[in-house]
Amino acid sequence: MRKISKLQKDSVFICSICTKGFVHNKPQTLVGKLGPIPVQFCKPCFKKVMKHEHLELNDSRRIKRKVA
């Protein structure tokens, strides 16, 4: 995910919940971090998250395993 300050206009992002493509409009969508998790929310999913509804996130972070 790119830094928010370097986002280009009309870039298409994939929603972390419904996996649909959307164009980032700052007050209506979210592209960034929600706590430590990098997220991208389209308009309908962003509204649901702000209402504190239960949603499953597709967390794409990788877990580093230590080899003993």
N, C-alpha and C positions, 0 to 999 in steps of 0.2 A: 504494500500500500504506500502511496506517495504522501509526502507531507502536505497538509492542508494549504499552506501558504504557496505551494508550487502547483496547485491544481489548475488545469487548463479549462477554459469554458467549453461546454458541450462534450466533456469527457463522459463516457458511459461507465457506470459502476455496477457491480453485481451485489444485490441485497444479501446480507448475511442470513436472513431468515427465509425469504421466499425464493431466492436465487433468480429473480427477474432483473433485467437491466433497467437502469434509470439514470437521469441526468441530475447532477447535484444542484439543488436550489437551497441556499444556506438556511433560511428560517424553517423550511418544510422538511428537509431531509438531513441525515447525519452521515458524514464521512470523517472518521477519526477514531478516537478511543472512547470506550465506555468502561471506566476504571482501567484495568490493565489489558483489556481485550480489544484488539483492533476490530472495528465494526464499520459496516456500511448499511444504512437503513433507508429504504424507499419511503415515500410519503405515508402509505397506509400502515406499514410496519412501525415507522417512527411514532405515529400516533398511538399505536397499541403499547409500545414500550413506555411512552410517557404516562399512560394510564396504569402502568404497573401490572399488565396482564402477563400471564406465564407464557413465555415463548422459548423454544429451544434454539440456541445459537449454534451455527456451524463454526466452531472455533478452529481456525486453520493454523494455530501455533503448533510448533513441533516440540516434543519433549526430548531433551538431551539426556541420554543415559550414560552413566559412568561405567566403564569397563574395569573390572577388578583384576 
